[in-house]
Amino acid sequence: MGNEVEDYIYELEKLIALADQEKDKYLFIDPAYEIIDEIEELGNAFNFVEPIFLLVERSPDIDFGGPGPLGSFLEKFYHNGYEDILVKSLQRKPKEYTIYLLERLCNDESNPKRKEYCTLLDSLK
């Protein structure tokens, strides 16, 4: 199972490198949707949440989309552990994209941890 996660992350990593090299976000975004669709069909999709954050942390600051394939996938786990993994990622290595995802959490006025998220956001700006 671990190899499966690594294989998909490697494919996403190659797309990120290509998009960065060519300065064309769609070289990542368009094919990444297909990869994410495959991941969602596996039945163990939550196992990809932290590896995707780690991927973003070590990647160049490309335009991943708003929220794009990664954010759309990650946010499916909102209220199911996604937020805690996002916060840990931001504590390790805040990136433009993960800060953007945090801003989206701050926009949810019904979230009981909204104030905590907004305080973290303020500290990162």
RAJOUR-V544060 format. One record per pair of residues at least 12 apart in sequence whose C-alpha atoms are under 10 Angstrom apart, sorted by sequence separation. I is the first residue (numbers start at 1). GAP is how many residues later the second one is. If there is no record, write none. Layout:
# RAJOUR-V544060
I GAP
I GAP
This chain:
# RAJOUR-V544060
15 12
16 12
36 12
74 12
86 12
87 12
90 12
102 12
105 12
106 12
15 13
16 13
86 13
104 13
105 13
106 13
14 14
15 14
56 14
87 14
103 14
104 14
106 14
13 15
15 15
86 15
87 15
102 15
103 15
106 15
12 16
15 16
16 16
86 16
102 16
105 16
12 17
15 17
53 17
103 17
52 18
53 18
83 18
102 18
103 18
12 19
13 19
52 19
83 19
102 19
103 19
11 20
12 20
11 21
49 21
52 21
53 21
99 21
100 21
52 22
83 22
99 22
12 23
8 24
11 24
12 24
49 24
50 24
48 25
49 25
99 25
9 26
48 26
49 26
71 26
75 26
99 26
8 27
46 27
70 27
71 27
74 27
78 27
8 28
45 28
46 28
49 28
45 29
71 29
75 29
91 29
95 29
8 30
46 30
67 30
71 30
75 30
83 30
87 30
90 30
94 30
8 31
45 31
46 31
54 31
66 31
90 31
32 32
37 32
45 32
49 32
50 32
53 32
54 32
57 32
64 32
65 32
79 32
36 33
40 33
49 33
53 33
56 33
57 33
63 33
64 33
67 33
87 33
91 33
5 34
28 34
29 34
35 34
36 34
39 34
46 34
61 34
62 34
63 34
66 34
67 34
83 34
87 34
90 34
4 35
28 35
29 35
30 35
33 35
34 35
35 35
46 35
50 35
53 35
54 35
57 35
58 35
60 35
61 35
62 35
66 35
28 36
29 36
32 36
33 36
36 36
37 36
46 36
49 36
50 36
53 36
57 36
59 36
60 36
61 36
25 37
26 37
28 37
32 37
33 37
36 37
49 37
53 37
56 37
57 37
58 37
67 37
4 38
24 38
25 38
26 38
30 38
31 38
32 38
50 38
54 38
56 38
57 38
5 39
9 39
13 39
16 39
20 39
23 39
24 39
25 39
26 39
29 39
30 39
33 39
50 39
54 39
56 39
57 39
5 40
8 40
12 40
16 40
20 40
23 40
25 40
28 40
29 40
33 40
53 40
56 40
57 40
19 41
20 41
21 41
28 41
29 41
56 41
57 41
5 42
6 42
9 42
13 42
17 42
20 42
53 42
56 42
1 43
5 43
8 43
9 43
12 43
13 43
16 43
17 43
19 43
20 43
4 44
8 44
12 44
16 44
19 44
53 44
2 45
6 45
9 45
10 45
13 45
16 45
17 45
19 45
53 45
1 46
2 46
5 46
9 46
13 46
16 46
5 47
16 47
16 48
12 58
